Amino acid sequence: MLSIIVFHVLMLVLGLGIASRAIPPQRVENMLGYLHNTIGITTPSREQVRMVALIWIASVVVIVDGCIFLLLFIAKLSNSA
């Protein structure tokens, strides 16, 4: 449970750092460029870097929460039988 809370706090701090420009835009652009090149998709323009980074962070949080929910749901179903 603690790891889930720590994950959410870290993602929130990272998102706030990007949104408030506390993290330098060049560093965010480099990280997104590396991620997008690894996956093989087009890198965003400089004007879109912050928004795309925030979308990536939100997507990761939703995916992780969905996986945890499904794991708990399946575990609950297997215990009730």
PDB file of N, CA, C and O in Angstrom, chain B, residues numbered from 101:
ATOM      1  N   MET B 101       0.814  -1.188   0.000  1.00  0.00           N
ATOM      2  CA  MET B 101       0.000   0.000   0.000  1.00  0.00           C
ATOM      3  C   MET B 101       0.865   1.262   0.000  1.00  0.00           C
ATOM      4  O   MET B 101       0.550   2.258  -0.651  1.00  0.00           O
ATOM      5  N   LEU B 102       1.949   1.184   0.742  1.00  0.00           N
ATOM      6  CA  LEU B 102       2.853   2.331   0.816  1.00  0.00           C
ATOM      7  C   LEU B 102       3.480   2.620  -0.544  1.00  0.00           C
ATOM      8  O   LEU B 102       3.656   3.781  -0.914  1.00  0.00           O
ATOM      9  N   SER B 103       3.814   1.580  -1.279  1.00  0.00           N
ATOM     10  CA  SER B 103       4.428   1.784  -2.600  1.00  0.00           C
ATOM     11  C   SER B 103       3.464   2.463  -3.575  1.00  0.00           C
ATOM     12  O   SER B 103       3.890   3.245  -4.424  1.00  0.00           O
ATOM     13  N   ILE B 104       2.187   2.172  -3.458  1.00  0.00           N
ATOM     14  CA  ILE B 104       1.190   2.821  -4.318  1.00  0.00           C
ATOM     15  C   ILE B 104       1.110   4.310  -3.991  1.00  0.00           C
ATOM     16  O   ILE B 104       1.038   5.146  -4.892  1.00  0.00           O
ATOM     17  N   ILE B 105       1.122   4.630  -2.720  1.00  0.00           N
ATOM     18  CA  ILE B 105       1.075   6.036  -2.296  1.00  0.00           C
ATOM     19  C   ILE B 105       2.338   6.771  -2.744  1.00  0.00           C
ATOM     20  O   ILE B 105       2.262   7.896  -3.238  1.00  0.00           O
ATOM     21  N   VAL B 106       3.484   6.143  -2.574  1.00  0.00           N
ATOM     22  CA  VAL B 106       4.753   6.750  -2.996  1.00  0.00           C
ATOM     23  C   VAL B 106       4.756   6.977  -4.506  1.00  0.00           C
ATOM     24  O   VAL B 106       5.198   8.027  -4.973  1.00  0.00           O
ATOM     25  N   PHE B 107       4.269   6.006  -5.269  1.00  0.00           N
ATOM     26  CA  PHE B 107       4.195   6.152  -6.726  1.00  0.00           C
ATOM     27  C   PHE B 107       3.344   7.354  -7.106  1.00  0.00           C
ATOM     28  O   PHE B 107       3.745   8.158  -7.947  1.00  0.00           O
ATOM     29  N   HIS B 108       2.160   7.485  -6.485  1.00  0.00           N
ATOM     30  CA  HIS B 108       1.273   8.601  -6.804  1.00  0.00           C
ATOM     31  C   HIS B 108       1.874   9.951  -6.399  1.00  0.00           C
ATOM     32  O   HIS B 108       1.728  10.938  -7.119  1.00  0.00           O
ATOM     33  N   VAL B 109       2.538   9.990  -5.268  1.00  0.00           N
ATOM     34  CA  VAL B 109       3.181  11.233  -4.833  1.00  0.00           C
ATOM     35  C   VAL B 109       4.301  11.611  -5.801  1.00  0.00           C
ATOM     36  O   VAL B 109       4.428  12.778  -6.170  1.00  0.00           O
ATOM     37  N   LEU B 110       5.107  10.645  -6.213  1.00  0.00           N
ATOM     38  CA  LEU B 110       6.187  10.928  -7.166  1.00  0.00           C
ATOM     39  C   LEU B 110       5.644  11.406  -8.509  1.00  0.00           C
ATOM     40  O   LEU B 110       6.186  12.342  -9.096  1.00  0.00           O
ATOM     41  N   MET B 111       4.589  10.781  -8.996  1.00  0.00           N
ATOM     42  CA  MET B 111       3.999  11.216 -10.262  1.00  0.00           C
ATOM     43  C   MET B 111       3.398  12.618 -10.144  1.00  0.00           C
ATOM     44  O   MET B 111       3.486  13.414 -11.079  1.00  0.00           O
ATOM     45  N   LEU B 112       2.789  12.917  -8.994  1.00  0.00           N
ATOM     46  CA  LEU B 112       2.226  14.247  -8.765  1.00  0.00           C
ATOM     47  C   LEU B 112       3.334  15.303  -8.711  1.00  0.00           C
ATOM     48  O   LEU B 112       3.201  16.374  -9.302  1.00  0.00           O
ATOM     49  N   VAL B 113       4.418  15.004  -8.008  1.00  0.00           N
ATOM     50  CA  VAL B 113       5.542  15.945  -7.925  1.00  0.00           C
ATOM     51  C   VAL B 113       6.168  16.143  -9.304  1.00  0.00           C
ATOM     52  O   VAL B 113       6.502  17.268  -9.676  1.00  0.00           O
ATOM     53  N   LEU B 114       6.329  15.069 -10.055  1.00  0.00           N
ATOM     54  CA  LEU B 114       6.885  15.187 -11.402  1.00  0.00           C
ATOM     55  C   LEU B 114       5.968  16.022 -12.287  1.00  0.00           C
ATOM     56  O   LEU B 114       6.445  16.892 -13.016  1.00  0.00           O
ATOM     57  N   GLY B 115       4.674  15.779 -12.239  1.00  0.00           N
ATOM     58  CA  GLY B 115       3.718  16.551 -13.033  1.00  0.00           C
ATOM     59  C   GLY B 115       3.712  18.023 -12.650  1.00  0.00           C
ATOM     60  O   GLY B 115       3.671  18.895 -13.518  1.00  0.00           O
ATOM     61  N   LEU B 116       3.753  18.298 -11.349  1.00  0.00           N
ATOM     62  CA  LEU B 116       3.788  19.694 -10.900  1.00  0.00           C
ATOM     63  C   LEU B 116       5.095  20.374 -11.298  1.00  0.00           C
ATOM     64  O   LEU B 116       5.107  21.560 -11.630  1.00  0.00           O
ATOM     65  N   GLY B 117       6.192  19.626 -11.265  1.00  0.00           N
ATOM     66  CA  GLY B 117       7.478  20.177 -11.679  1.00  0.00           C
ATOM     67  C   GLY B 117       7.501  20.542 -13.152  1.00  0.00           C
ATOM     68  O   GLY B 117       8.072  21.562 -13.539  1.00  0.00           O
ATOM     69  N   ILE B 118       6.881  19.710 -13.965  1.00  0.00           N
ATOM     70  CA  ILE B 118       6.817  19.991 -15.402  1.00  0.00           C
ATOM     71  C   ILE B 118       5.856  21.138 -15.673  1.00  0.00           C
ATOM     72  O   ILE B 118       6.162  22.026 -16.469  1.00  0.00           O
ATOM     73  N   ALA B 119       4.697  21.131 -15.023  1.00  0.00           N
ATOM     74  CA  ALA B 119       3.690  22.169 -15.268  1.00  0.00           C
ATOM     75  C   ALA B 119       4.161  23.542 -14.810  1.00  0.00           C
ATOM     76  O   ALA B 119       3.855  24.548 -15.450  1.00  0.00           O
ATOM     77  N   SER B 120       4.904  23.592 -13.704  1.00  0.00           N
ATOM     78  CA  SER B 120       5.359  24.882 -13.181  1.00  0.00           C
ATOM     79  C   SER B 120       6.701  25.312 -13.759  1.00  0.00           C
ATOM     80  O   SER B 120       7.229  26.363 -13.396  1.00  0.00           O
ATOM     81  N   ARG B 121       7.251  24.505 -14.654  1.00  0.00           N
ATOM     82  CA  ARG B 121       8.548  24.762 -15.298  1.00  0.00           C
ATOM     83  C   ARG B 121       9.705  24.741 -14.303  1.00  0.00           C
ATOM     84  O   ARG B 121      10.749  25.339 -14.566  1.00  0.00           O
ATOM     85  N   ALA B 122       9.542  24.065 -13.167  1.00  0.00           N
ATOM     86  CA  ALA B 122      10.638  23.887 -12.224  1.00  0.00           C
ATOM     87  C   ALA B 122      11.680  22.937 -12.809  1.00  0.00           C
ATOM     88  O   ALA B 122      12.875  23.069 -12.544  1.00  0.00           O
ATOM     89  N   ILE B 123      11.219  21.990 -13.599  1.00  0.00           N
ATOM     90  CA  ILE B 123      12.117  21.107 -14.346  1.00  0.00           C
ATOM     91  C   ILE B 123      12.394  21.804 -15.675  1.00  0.00           C
ATOM     92  O   ILE B 123      11.453  22.183 -16.373  1.00  0.00           O
ATOM     93  N   PRO B 124      13.651  21.978 -16.037  1.00  0.00           N
ATOM     94  CA  PRO B 124      13.972  22.716 -17.269  1.00  0.00           C
ATOM     95  C   PRO B 124      13.319  22.085 -18.504  1.00  0.00           C
ATOM     96  O   PRO B 124      13.351  20.865 -18.667  1.00  0.00           O
ATOM     97  N   PRO B 125      12.728  22.911 -19.368  1.00  0.00           N
ATOM     98  CA  PRO B 125      12.054  22.380 -20.568  1.00  0.00           C
ATOM     99  C   PRO B 125      12.984  21.565 -21.472  1.00  0.00           C
ATOM    100  O   PRO B 125      12.541  20.627 -22.135  1.00  0.00           O
ATOM    101  N   GLN B 126      14.261  21.920 -21.500  1.00  0.00           N
ATOM    102  CA  GLN B 126      15.210  21.164 -22.322  1.00  0.00           C
ATOM    103  C   GLN B 126      15.348  19.730 -21.828  1.00  0.00           C
ATOM    104  O   GLN B 126      15.443  18.800 -22.629  1.00  0.00           O
ATOM    105  N   ARG B 127      15.358  19.551 -20.517  1.00  0.00           N
ATOM    106  CA  ARG B 127      15.469  18.201 -19.945  1.00  0.00           C
ATOM    107  C   ARG B 127      14.216  17.374 -20.263  1.00  0.00           C
ATOM    108  O   ARG B 127      14.310  16.195 -20.602  1.00  0.00           O
ATOM    109  N   VAL B 128      13.045  18.009 -20.149  1.00  0.00           N
ATOM    110  CA  VAL B 128      11.794  17.316 -20.473  1.00  0.00           C
ATOM    111  C   VAL B 128      11.776  16.950 -21.956  1.00  0.00           C
ATOM    112  O   VAL B 128      11.361  15.852 -22.326  1.00  0.00           O
ATOM    113  N   GLU B 129      12.227  17.874 -22.795  1.00  0.00           N
ATOM    114  CA  GLU B 129      12.261  17.614 -24.231  1.00  0.00           C
ATOM    115  C   GLU B 129      13.202  16.460 -24.558  1.00  0.00           C
ATOM    116  O   GLU B 129      12.889  15.636 -25.416  1.00  0.00           O
ATOM    117  N   ASN B 130      14.350  16.389 -23.888  1.00  0.00           N
ATOM    118  CA  ASN B 130      15.291  15.291 -24.117  1.00  0.00           C
ATOM    119  C   ASN B 130      14.702  13.951 -23.688  1.00  0.00           C
ATOM    120  O   ASN B 130      14.849  12.951 -24.391  1.00  0.00           O
ATOM    121  N   MET B 131      14.036  13.932 -22.536  1.00  0.00           N
ATOM    122  CA  MET B 131      13.428  12.683 -22.054  1.00  0.00           C
ATOM    123  C   MET B 131      12.322  12.218 -22.998  1.00  0.00           C
ATOM    124  O   MET B 131      12.238  11.034 -23.325  1.00  0.00           O
ATOM    125  N   LEU B 132      11.472  13.154 -23.436  1.00  0.00           N
ATOM    126  CA  LEU B 132      10.398  12.781 -24.359  1.00  0.00           C
ATOM    127  C   LEU B 132      10.955  12.335 -25.704  1.00  0.00           C
ATOM    128  O   LEU B 132      10.443  11.393 -26.309  1.00  0.00           O
ATOM    129  N   GLY B 133      12.000  13.006 -26.173  1.00  0.00           N
ATOM    130  CA  GLY B 133      12.622  12.606 -27.433  1.00  0.00           C
ATOM    131  C   GLY B 133      13.165  11.188 -27.357  1.00  0.00           C
ATOM    132  O   GLY B 133      12.996  10.400 -28.287  1.00  0.00           O
ATOM    133  N   TYR B 134      13.817  10.867 -26.248  1.00  0.00           N
ATOM    134  CA  TYR B 134      14.341   9.510 -26.062  1.00  0.00           C
ATOM    135  C   TYR B 134      13.205   8.486 -26.029  1.00  0.00           C
ATOM    136  O   TYR B 134      13.291   7.438 -26.670  1.00  0.00           O
ATOM    137  N   LEU B 135      12.143   8.792 -25.280  1.00  0.00           N
ATOM    138  CA  LEU B 135      11.003   7.880 -25.183  1.00  0.00           C
ATOM    139  C   LEU B 135      10.345   7.677 -26.544  1.00  0.00           C
ATOM    140  O   LEU B 135      10.073   6.544 -26.942  1.00  0.00           O
ATOM    141  N   HIS B 136      10.092   8.758 -27.248  1.00  0.00           N
ATOM    142  CA  HIS B 136       9.409   8.669 -28.535  1.00  0.00           C
ATOM    143  C   HIS B 136      10.273   7.978 -29.583  1.00  0.00           C
ATOM    144  O   HIS B 136       9.755   7.225 -30.408  1.00  0.00           O
ATOM    145  N   ASN B 137      11.578   8.222 -29.563  1.00  0.00           N
ATOM    146  CA  ASN B 137      12.460   7.532 -30.505  1.00  0.00           C
ATOM    147  C   ASN B 137      12.550   6.043 -30.196  1.00  0.00           C
ATOM    148  O   ASN B 137      12.638   5.225 -31.112  1.00  0.00           O
ATOM    149  N   THR B 138      12.530   5.688 -28.923  1.00  0.00           N
ATOM    150  CA  THR B 138      12.559   4.275 -28.540  1.00  0.00           C
ATOM    151  C   THR B 138      11.304   3.557 -29.017  1.00  0.00           C
ATOM    152  O   THR B 138      11.379   2.438 -29.523  1.00  0.00           O
ATOM    153  N   ILE B 139      10.161   4.195 -28.858  1.00  0.00           N
ATOM    154  CA  ILE B 139       8.900   3.595 -29.285  1.00  0.00           C
ATOM    155  C   ILE B 139       8.749   3.648 -30.800  1.00  0.00           C
ATOM    156  O   ILE B 139       8.128   2.773 -31.404  1.00  0.00           O
ATOM    157  N   GLY B 140       9.323   4.680 -31.404  1.00  0.00           N
ATOM    158  CA  GLY B 140       9.245   4.816 -32.855  1.00  0.00           C
ATOM    159  C   GLY B 140       8.128   5.722 -33.311  1.00  0.00           C
ATOM    160  O   GLY B 140       7.567   5.534 -34.391  1.00  0.00           O
ATOM    161  N   ILE B 141       7.800   6.713 -32.486  1.00  0.00           N
ATOM    162  CA  ILE B 141       6.756   7.664 -32.865  1.00  0.00           C
ATOM    163  C   ILE B 141       7.372   9.054 -32.985  1.00  0.00           C
ATOM    164  O   ILE B 141       8.490   9.297 -32.531  1.00  0.00           O
ATOM    165  N   THR B 142       6.627   9.952 -33.598  1.00  0.00           N
ATOM    166  CA  THR B 142       7.113  11.303 -33.850  1.00  0.00           C
ATOM    167  C   THR B 142       7.259  12.072 -32.545  1.00  0.00           C
ATOM    168  O   THR B 142       6.392  12.004 -31.673  1.00  0.00           O
ATOM    169  N   THR B 143       8.360  12.802 -32.418  1.00  0.00           N
ATOM    170  CA  THR B 143       8.560  13.618 -31.227  1.00  0.00           C
ATOM    171  C   THR B 143       7.722  14.891 -31.333  1.00  0.00           C
ATOM    172  O   THR B 143       7.519  15.412 -32.430  1.00  0.00           O
ATOM    173  N   PRO B 144       7.239  15.388 -30.202  1.00  0.00           N
ATOM    174  CA  PRO B 144       6.415  16.607 -30.243  1.00  0.00           C
ATOM    175  C   PRO B 144       7.268  17.852 -30.496  1.00  0.00           C
ATOM    176  O   PRO B 144       8.481  17.845 -30.286  1.00  0.00           O
ATOM    177  N   SER B 145       6.618  18.902 -30.943  1.00  0.00           N
ATOM    178  CA  SER B 145       7.325  20.166 -31.137  1.00  0.00           C
ATOM    179  C   SER B 145       7.636  20.783 -29.776  1.00  0.00           C
ATOM    180  O   SER B 145       7.104  20.346 -28.755  1.00  0.00           O
ATOM    181  N   ARG B 146       8.486  21.783 -29.764  1.00  0.00           N
ATOM    182  CA  ARG B 146       8.873  22.416 -28.491  1.00  0.00           C
ATOM    183  C   ARG B 146       7.685  23.026 -27.759  1.00  0.00           C
ATOM    184  O   ARG B 146       7.675  23.068 -26.529  1.00  0.00           O
ATOM    185  N   GLU B 147       6.687  23.499 -28.496  1.00  0.00           N
ATOM    186  CA  GLU B 147       5.520  24.102 -27.858  1.00  0.00           C
ATOM    187  C   GLU B 147       4.622  23.054 -27.193  1.00  0.00           C
ATOM    188  O   GLU B 147       3.854  23.375 -26.286  1.00  0.00           O
ATOM    189  N   GLN B 148       4.721  21.817 -27.641  1.00  0.00           N
ATOM    190  CA  GLN B 148       3.842  20.756 -27.147  1.00  0.00           C
ATOM    191  C   GLN B 148       4.491  19.860 -26.103  1.00  0.00           C
ATOM    192  O   GLN B 148       3.842  18.957 -25.575  1.00  0.00           O
ATOM    193  N   VAL B 149       5.748  20.095 -25.803  1.00  0.00           N
ATOM    194  CA  VAL B 149       6.497  19.167 -24.945  1.00  0.00           C
ATOM    195  C   VAL B 149       5.869  19.039 -23.562  1.00  0.00           C
ATOM    196  O   VAL B 149       5.683  17.923 -23.075  1.00  0.00           O
ATOM    197  N   ARG B 150       5.540  20.153 -22.925  1.00  0.00           N
ATOM    198  CA  ARG B 150       4.980  20.071 -21.568  1.00  0.00           C
ATOM    199  C   ARG B 150       3.657  19.329 -21.553  1.00  0.00           C
ATOM    200  O   ARG B 150       3.430  18.491 -20.681  1.00  0.00           O
ATOM    201  N   MET B 151       2.774  19.626 -22.511  1.00  0.00           N
ATOM    202  CA  MET B 151       1.469  18.980 -22.550  1.00  0.00           C
ATOM    203  C   MET B 151       1.609  17.481 -22.804  1.00  0.00           C
ATOM    204  O   MET B 151       0.931  16.674 -22.168  1.00  0.00           O
ATOM    205  N   VAL B 152       2.482  17.113 -23.728  1.00  0.00           N
ATOM    206  CA  VAL B 152       2.670  15.692 -24.034  1.00  0.00           C
ATOM    207  C   VAL B 152       3.261  14.966 -22.831  1.00  0.00           C
ATOM    208  O   VAL B 152       2.873  13.832 -22.551  1.00  0.00           O
ATOM    209  N   ALA B 153       4.186  15.591 -22.119  1.00  0.00           N
ATOM    210  CA  ALA B 153       4.761  14.965 -20.923  1.00  0.00           C
ATOM    211  C   ALA B 153       3.695  14.750 -19.854  1.00  0.00           C
ATOM    212  O   ALA B 153       3.674  13.706 -19.202  1.00  0.00           O
ATOM    213  N   LEU B 154       2.813  15.725 -19.671  1.00  0.00           N
ATOM    214  CA  LEU B 154       1.738  15.573 -18.687  1.00  0.00           C
ATOM    215  C   LEU B 154       0.749  14.487 -19.108  1.00  0.00           C
ATOM    216  O   LEU B 154       0.218  13.766 -18.262  1.00  0.00           O
ATOM    217  N   ILE B 155       0.504  14.370 -20.402  1.00  0.00           N
ATOM    218  CA  ILE B 155      -0.373  13.301 -20.897  1.00  0.00           C
ATOM    219  C   ILE B 155       0.264  11.941 -20.652  1.00  0.00           C
ATOM    220  O   ILE B 155      -0.426  11.000 -20.259  1.00  0.00           O
ATOM    221  N   TRP B 156       1.572  11.823 -20.878  1.00  0.00           N
ATOM    222  CA  TRP B 156       2.266  10.566 -20.607  1.00  0.00           C
ATOM    223  C   TRP B 156       2.175  10.198 -19.127  1.00  0.00           C
ATOM    224  O   TRP B 156       1.919   9.041 -18.794  1.00  0.00           O
ATOM    225  N   ILE B 157       2.380  11.160 -18.248  1.00  0.00           N
ATOM    226  CA  ILE B 157       2.325  10.889 -16.802  1.00  0.00           C
ATOM    227  C   ILE B 157       0.923  10.446 -16.400  1.00  0.00           C
ATOM    228  O   ILE B 157       0.771   9.480 -15.651  1.00  0.00           O
ATOM    229  N   ALA B 158      -0.097  11.136 -16.885  1.00  0.00           N
ATOM    230  CA  ALA B 158      -1.475  10.756 -16.566  1.00  0.00           C
ATOM    231  C   ALA B 158      -1.794   9.361 -17.105  1.00  0.00           C
ATOM    232  O   ALA B 158      -2.479   8.583 -16.442  1.00  0.00           O
ATOM    233  N   SER B 159      -1.306   9.048 -18.289  1.00  0.00           N
ATOM    234  CA  SER B 159      -1.548   7.722 -18.879  1.00  0.00           C
ATOM    235  C   SER B 159      -0.909   6.624 -18.048  1.00  0.00           C
ATOM    236  O   SER B 159      -1.514   5.573 -17.834  1.00  0.00           O
ATOM    237  N   VAL B 160       0.299   6.856 -17.584  1.00  0.00           N
ATOM    238  CA  VAL B 160       0.986   5.858 -16.756  1.00  0.00           C
ATOM    239  C   VAL B 160       0.221   5.639 -15.452  1.00  0.00           C
ATOM    240  O   VAL B 160       0.065   4.501 -15.009  1.00  0.00           O
ATOM    241  N   VAL B 161      -0.253   6.712 -14.841  1.00  0.00           N
ATOM    242  CA  VAL B 161      -1.003   6.577 -13.590  1.00  0.00           C
ATOM    243  C   VAL B 161      -2.293   5.788 -13.820  1.00  0.00           C
ATOM    244  O   VAL B 161      -2.633   4.918 -13.018  1.00  0.00           O
ATOM    245  N   VAL B 162      -3.006   6.078 -14.894  1.00  0.00           N
ATOM    246  CA  VAL B 162      -4.248   5.359 -15.186  1.00  0.00           C
ATOM    247  C   VAL B 162      -3.972   3.884 -15.456  1.00  0.00           C
ATOM    248  O   VAL B 162      -4.710   3.022 -14.977  1.00  0.00           O
ATOM    249  N   ILE B 163      -2.932   3.584 -16.207  1.00  0.00           N
ATOM    250  CA  ILE B 163      -2.603   2.187 -16.513  1.00  0.00           C
ATOM    251  C   ILE B 163      -2.219   1.429 -15.247  1.00  0.00           C
ATOM    252  O   ILE B 163      -2.688   0.311 -15.030  1.00  0.00           O
ATOM    253  N   VAL B 164      -1.378   2.018 -14.417  1.00  0.00           N
ATOM    254  CA  VAL B 164      -0.957   1.348 -13.177  1.00  0.00           C
ATOM    255  C   VAL B 164      -2.152   1.145 -12.249  1.00  0.00           C
ATOM    256  O   VAL B 164      -2.321   0.064 -11.684  1.00  0.00           O
ATOM    257  N   ASP B 165      -2.978   2.171 -12.087  1.00  0.00           N
ATOM    258  CA  ASP B 165      -4.163   2.025 -11.235  1.00  0.00           C
ATOM    259  C   ASP B 165      -5.126   0.973 -11.779  1.00  0.00           C
ATOM    260  O   ASP B 165      -5.716   0.213 -11.011  1.00  0.00           O
ATOM    261  N   GLY B 166      -5.286   0.929 -13.094  1.00  0.00           N
ATOM    262  CA  GLY B 166      -6.144  -0.089 -13.706  1.00  0.00           C
ATOM    263  C   GLY B 166      -5.632  -1.493 -13.470  1.00  0.00           C
ATOM    264  O   GLY B 166      -6.406  -2.403 -13.175  1.00  0.00           O
ATOM    265  N   CYS B 167      -4.323  -1.668 -13.599  1.00  0.00           N
ATOM    266  CA  CYS B 167      -3.743  -2.993 -13.356  1.00  0.00           C
ATOM    267  C   CYS B 167      -3.892  -3.416 -11.900  1.00  0.00           C
ATOM    268  O   CYS B 167      -4.203  -4.573 -11.616  1.00  0.00           O
ATOM    269  N   ILE B 168      -3.673  -2.490 -10.987  1.00  0.00           N
ATOM    270  CA  ILE B 168      -3.843  -2.804  -9.558  1.00  0.00           C
ATOM    271  C   ILE B 168      -5.296  -3.138  -9.260  1.00  0.00           C
ATOM    272  O   ILE B 168      -5.575  -4.085  -8.526  1.00  0.00           O
ATOM    273  N   PHE B 169      -6.231  -2.366  -9.826  1.00  0.00           N
ATOM    274  CA  PHE B 169      -7.649  -2.642  -9.617  1.00  0.00           C
ATOM    275  C   PHE B 169      -8.014  -4.030 -10.139  1.00  0.00           C
ATOM    276  O   PHE B 169      -8.696  -4.792  -9.455  1.00  0.00           O
ATOM    277  N   LEU B 170      -7.560  -4.360 -11.352  1.00  0.00           N
ATOM    278  CA  LEU B 170      -7.871  -5.682 -11.909  1.00  0.00           C
ATOM    279  C   LEU B 170      -7.253  -6.802 -11.080  1.00  0.00           C
ATOM    280  O   LEU B 170      -7.882  -7.839 -10.873  1.00  0.00           O
ATOM    281  N   LEU B 171      -6.032  -6.602 -10.606  1.00  0.00           N
ATOM    282  CA  LEU B 171      -5.391  -7.609  -9.765  1.00  0.00           C
ATOM    283  C   LEU B 171      -6.185  -7.829  -8.483  1.00  0.00           C
ATOM    284  O   LEU B 171      -6.416  -8.972  -8.089  1.00  0.00           O
ATOM    285  N   LEU B 172      -6.600  -6.762  -7.835  1.00  0.00           N
ATOM    286  CA  LEU B 172      -7.388  -6.895  -6.601  1.00  0.00           C
ATOM    287  C   LEU B 172      -8.760  -7.496  -6.873  1.00  0.00           C
ATOM    288  O   LEU B 172      -9.258  -8.289  -6.073  1.00  0.00           O
ATOM    289  N   PHE B 173      -9.379  -7.127  -7.998  1.00  0.00           N
ATOM    290  CA  PHE B 173     -10.684  -7.650  -8.357  1.00  0.00           C
ATOM    291  C   PHE B 173     -10.616  -9.163  -8.608  1.00  0.00           C
ATOM    292  O   PHE B 173     -11.469  -9.913  -8.135  1.00  0.00           O
ATOM    293  N   ILE B 174      -9.614  -9.597  -9.341  1.00  0.00           N
ATOM    294  CA  ILE B 174      -9.460 -11.027  -9.628  1.00  0.00           C
ATOM    295  C   ILE B 174      -9.119 -11.788  -8.353  1.00  0.00           C
ATOM    296  O   ILE B 174      -9.607 -12.901  -8.154  1.00  0.00           O
ATOM    297  N   ALA B 175      -8.290 -11.210  -7.487  1.00  0.00           N
ATOM    298  CA  ALA B 175      -7.961 -11.862  -6.238  1.00  0.00           C
ATOM    299  C   ALA B 175      -9.195 -12.003  -5.344  1.00  0.00           C
ATOM    300  O   ALA B 175      -9.369 -13.020  -4.672  1.00  0.00           O
ATOM    301  N   LYS B 176     -10.033 -10.992  -5.340  1.00  0.00           N
ATOM    302  CA  LYS B 176     -11.265 -11.036  -4.543  1.00  0.00           C
ATOM    303  C   LYS B 176     -12.209 -12.115  -5.082  1.00  0.00           C
ATOM    304  O   LYS B 176     -12.825 -12.850  -4.310  1.00  0.00           O
ATOM    305  N   LEU B 177     -12.316 -12.204  -6.408  1.00  0.00           N
ATOM    306  CA  LEU B 177     -13.179 -13.220  -7.000  1.00  0.00           C
ATOM    307  C   LEU B 177     -12.667 -14.618  -6.728  1.00  0.00           C
ATOM    308  O   LEU B 177     -13.461 -15.531  -6.501  1.00  0.00           O
ATOM    309  N   SER B 178     -11.357 -14.805  -6.745  1.00  0.00           N
ATOM    310  CA  SER B 178     -10.810 -16.154  -6.526  1.00  0.00           C
ATOM    311  C   SER B 178     -10.915 -16.558  -5.063  1.00  0.00           C
ATOM    312  O   SER B 178     -10.993 -17.751  -4.771  1.00  0.00           O
ATOM    313  N   ASN B 179     -10.919 -15.612  -4.139  1.00  0.00           N
ATOM    314  CA  ASN B 179     -11.057 -15.918  -2.721  1.00  0.00           C
ATOM    315  C   ASN B 179     -12.489 -16.215  -2.324  1.00  0.00           C
ATOM    316  O   ASN B 179     -12.725 -16.973  -1.383  1.00  0.00           O
ATOM    317  N   SER B 180     -13.447 -15.630  -3.024  1.00  0.00           N
ATOM    318  CA  SER B 180     -14.833 -15.824  -2.618  1.00  0.00           C
ATOM    319  C   SER B 180     -15.397 -17.183  -3.050  1.00  0.00           C
ATOM    320  O   SER B 180     -16.450 -17.591  -2.561  1.00  0.00           O
ATOM    321  N   ALA B 181     -14.725 -17.876  -3.940  1.00  0.00           N
ATOM    322  CA  ALA B 181     -15.231 -19.159  -4.421  1.00  0.00           C
ATOM    323  C   ALA B 181     -14.926 -20.295  -3.517  1.00  0.00           C
ATOM    324  O   ALA B 181     -15.297 -21.432  -3.807  1.00  0.00           O
TER     325      ALA B 181
END
